[in-house]
Each structure stands twice: as structure tokens, then as C-alpha cells.
Amino acid sequence: ERESAECEIHFLKVLVGPTLVKSYNSFIEKDKIVIFMEYAEGGTLSERIQAMKEKGQYFSNETILNWISQVVLGVMLMHSK
């Protein structure tokens, strides 16, 4: 597992793009991985979906298409590395 964690930490360092949260620093301490990342205003996508679900509201098509575009760009960037 440690080797897998080290690989992930390295991957976070080399992935830089407009749709990706930036990783500033990271290290492994005993059995924990500590990663310092850019603050993502608005919380996680999962939290936003849950909040809307609890309110009985829906996201606009424009918002959903924007998020899908960001995910696709992120995946394309990851596969280009």
C-alpha cells in the first residue's frame, strides 16, 4: 500500500490544469498520508449534490454540462501524462 500511496502523491504533483485542484505538498507520516491541497470553494461535488437533494432542487443543465466538461478535461489531462 505504501508504494501505491507514493505513486499517488507523485501523480498529484505532476497533474496541473485549470480543472484540477492543485496539490502543494505531501508526505507520509507513519501510517498516514498528508496532502496539502488548494482550497476548493463550495465543497465537494458529492456535498453539493446531497445539499440539492435534501432541498428537493435540481441543478441547471448548464451547471451539469460545465461539471462534465471539467471532468472530461481532467481525465484527458491525466491520460496525457
Summary of the structure (lengths in Angstrom):
residues: 81
radius of gyration: 15.7
end to end distance: 22.3
largest distance: 44.9
contacts: 154
relative contact order: 0.16
helix: 54%
strand: 16%
